[in-house]
Amino acid sequence: MAAFVLSGIDPASLQPLFDLDDAGLAARYAVRRIADSARGFPCRVSLRDAAVGEELLLVPYWHQPAASPYRACGPVFIRRGAMPARLAANEVPPYVAQRLVSVRAYDHADGLVAAEVMEGVRVGAWLGSQLDDPGIAYAHLHSARHGCYLCHAGRAGADPRTQVR
């Protein structure tokens, strides 16, 4: 099976939003939240759930910016000061493993070619088998219950600039 790497979103353009007041956030369709439970506030940068009391922003994010019918934007949480996740090949963090996940594989024309809903502990095997197919370019993981984007999956060692994020 092909080795994969899960990656979060780049925080560079999002972290400055923490300096905005509520009106400034609202103008960008974003809101500030404080995590009030250990689950339910998954940071899409660090690929971990926020701890109780951590500050987050809920912002719209183009998780599928491809010029295809599957182009999509949705809400994502980011934690203040979050650093990008650095996961090993084939690592499925608790952020994914503890959720019901919708997995979606895309071809090189950014078309959806395979999709499943499964417990997060099964995601690694599914990604490995999908990425064995040279026709699959990358995959996205979403929370199955809320439908929100969780992270990107690409082949380990592949140049991430060649894969839609």
Secondary structure, DSSP 8 states (H G I E B T S, - for coil): ---EEEE----TTTGGGGGS-HHHHHHTT-EEEE--SSSS-EETTTTEE--TT-EEEEEEEEEE--SSTT-EEEEEEEETT-------TT---HHHHTSEEEEEEEETTS-EEEEEEEEGGGHHHHHHHHHTSTTEEEEEEEETTT--EEEEEEETTS-GGGS--
